[in-house]
Amino acid sequence: MQITPVDSDNNLFKIENVFTPDLVTQIMSTDWLNIPWQRQEGQENWARRRLVNTALPWIAAWDQQIIKSWGSIQEHIGIKISAYFGTAFWLDEDGFICPMHTDGELPGSLHMNWIGPATSFYWYKDPGALRYQFESQPNTGYIMVNQSDNTGYRRLLWHAMLTPVKNFRVTSYTWMVPQ
């Protein structure tokens, strides 16, 4: 696993090779369109499916590997985080875009790209102010630390996925809560 800050702000990190090649092969061979799903709470109007984790045959290996990596993730980002409590797998439908937004008060996340376009981050609510473009590559993604510094200042982490999805996009979203 490799975790690299994208710049000197140390609140946005590129993460690569979190999962073993065997698990990545299993993930990539999943029949995504036939996994049971529901709409993501709070995003019911989006063309996004939250897949039912118990229908993923490799979910136990996923949980085991991410739990094993949790301590290393904390070390790399410099923040103590609460114990891992789960991941959402999202399938974004054909034509989906994710408009520019911040995650409000959500404290942080590990968002991995599996199939389809990746997320872009911006310095401001301006598509011309690109901060970092993540790669569309399996087993790669970002860690976002949405916390105030010791003075109470919190930089807004504007991000979006403005490239319309073709067919479908699969990502995983793991909540990260500081201790």
N, C-alpha and C positions, 0 to 999 in steps of 0.2 A: 504494500500500500504506500502511495506517495501523496503527501498533502503539501501544497505550495500556496503561500499567500499570493494573490494576484497583484498586490501593490502594498505600499507601506501603511495603509490604514488598518490592516490585520483584522478585518471583519468579513472578508470574502476570500475563500480558499478554493483552489482547484483540487479535486481529489480523484485519484486514479487507482485502478487495480485493487479495489477493496475486496473483491471476491475471487475465489480460486477459479482457474480456467475450467475445471469440471462443472462448477456451479454456473458459471457464465454460459457454458454450452447448454445446460438444462434450461436456463432462463430464456436464452435466445431461441430455443426450439419449442417454446410454449405456444399452444394454439390460442393466442390471445383473444381472438374474436369469439371464441366459444366458452370463455370463462364467465360464470355468473357475476352479475354486477348490480350496483345501485348508483344513484347520483350522489356525488360528494356533498355532504352537509355544508351549507353555506355557499355552494356553487351549483345549486339545482338548475339554474338557467344556462349553465355552460354545457357545451357538447363534450362533457367529460364523464367517463365512467369510473367509479371506484370499484375495482375488482374485489371479489370475495377471496380473502387470503386463504381460507381453508380449502379452496378449490385449486390452489397452486401446489403441485406435488412436491416441490422442493422448498416450501416455506420453512420447515424445521431447520434445514441446512442454512438457509438465509439468516434466520434468527441467531443460530449458533455462531456463524461467522461474524455477524455484525457485533454481537456481544463480545466476542473475542477481540475485536478491533476497537472497542469503545475507549479503553484506557489510552491507547495510542492516539486516537482522535483528540481526546482531551489534552494530551501533552502538546500536540501540534498546534492546536488553536489557542492554548493558554488559558482555558476556562474549564472549571469543574462543571460537569453536566450530570444531571440525574440519570439514574439507570435507564437503559433502553426499554421502551414500552411499546414499540411497534412501528410498522411501516405501512403506508398506503401505496398501493399500486394503481396508477391512473392510466387509462386508455383514453386518449383524446381522439375524437372522431374526425373524419374527413372534413376539411375546411376550418377546423378549430384554430383560433389564435388566442393568445393570452394577452390581454391589453396591458399597457404599462401600469404598474402599481407598486406599492410597498406592501409588506405583510403586516402593517400596523404594529400591534403590540406582541405578535407572535415572537418568542424569544430567539428562535433559530431553527435551522433545518439542515438536513443532508438530503440533497435532491440529485438523484442519479438519472442519467439519460440512457435509455436502452434502444429505442427505435424512434427515428424521426428527428426533427429539428431541435436544437438545444436553446437554452435560455441566454438572453443577453442582459447585461447590467449597464446602467447608465448613471452618470454623476448627478443628473437632475431629471425632472420629468420632461425630457426632451430627447427624442430619438436621434438627434444629431450629437448628443453628448455621451457617446459610447465609452463606457468604463472597461468592460471586458466581454468578449464573445466566447462563450463556452463551446466546446467541440461537440459535434453530433457523433459520439462514439460510445459503444456499449462499455459499461463498467467505468464510466467517467462522469463526473458531475461537479457539484459545488457544495461547500458548507457555507452557510450564511449565518453570521453572528449578529443578531439584531438587538444589541445591548448598548446602554449608555456607558460612556467612559466615567472615570472617577470624578469628573466635573459635572456630570449629568447630561453631557452633550451626546446625542445619538444621531449619526449620519443616516439619512434616509437611504435605504437600499432599493432604489428604483430598478425594476426588472420587468422583462416582457419576453414573449415568444411571438414575434410579429409575422413570421413566415407561416402562411397557412399550411396546415397538416395535409399531406397527401395520403390517402387511405387511412392510416392511423398512426398515432404516436404513443409510445409507452415510456413512462417514467416511474420512479419510485420516490416517495417522499417520507422521510423519517424525521419526526419531531425531536428537537434537541432543547431541553429545558435546563438552564443553569441551576446549580445547587444554591 
